[in-house]
């Protein structure tokens, strides 16, 4: 399995939190699907100093880069323009 860390920042415009909240149920349903298929390792929201969600970190795994790209192309945080700055890196979870 190829593992990836996704570090994504939401937009900073006034509608950013509204976009996130609108896309969130679909995004979380997708995360459930990833978990059911052993593709979700960990993840959560990045918070600002006041506790407001401003981004996400996810650790995912896929058999191929093409599977990862298919997830990327369909995730609601991508398709609904929630995440504005996205960094995806190859990753290896430490087995300790």
N, C-alpha and C positions, 0 to 999 in steps of 0.2 A: 504494500500500500504506500502511496505517496501521501505525505502529510504536508499541510499548508497552514500558515498563520495569516489571517486576514486582519489588518488594522485599518479601520475605516472611520473617517470623520464625517459627520453630518454637515450640511450647509450651515452657514451662519446668518442667513437672512431671517426675517421675522416669521416666515411660513415654515421654517425648517422643522420645528417640533410638531406642527400640524401634519406635515407630510409623513413624519416618522410614526405618529400615532395612527394615521390612516392606513399605513402599510404594515403596521406591527402585527395584527392578527394573521395576515397571510404569511409574513416572514416567520412568525413563531410556528405556524402550521408546517412550513417548509423545514424548519429546524427539527420538528418532531419526526418528519419523514426521514431526514438525514440520520437522526438517532436510531430510528427503527431499522435503518439499513447499515448500521455500524459505520457511518461516515462522519458523525458528530463526535468530537472528543470533548470540547469545552468551549465556552463562550459567554459573553455578557456585554452589558452596556458600559461605555466609558462615561463617567459623570464629571460635571464641572464642580466647582467649589460649593455650589448651592444644591447639589444633588440632581441637577437636570441632566437628562441623557443627551450626549453630544456626539456619540459615535459608538463603535462596537469593536470588539476583538473576538475572533472565532478561530478555533483550531479544528480543522476538518481533515478527513482523509478520503482519498479516492483511488481506485485502481489505476486510472490514467489521467493525464492532463486534460484530455478531451472531456472526461466526466466532470472534472472540476470546472472546466469552461462552460459546460452545459448548465451546471448549478449556477454559476456566476451570471449567465445570460438570462436566467429565469427568476432569480431571487427578487422579491418585491422591493427590498431596499435599494437594489440597483435599478430595476425597471421603473420605479416611482421616484427616482432621483433623490432619495433620502441621503445616501452616502455620496459625498462630493469628492472626497480625497480617499483613494483606496490603494493600499499597499498589500500585495500578496507575495509571500516569501515561502520557499521550501522550508520545511521544518521537520524536526525529529523530536518526538516526545521522549524524555528520559525515562527509562524503565529502571526505577530504583526501588 
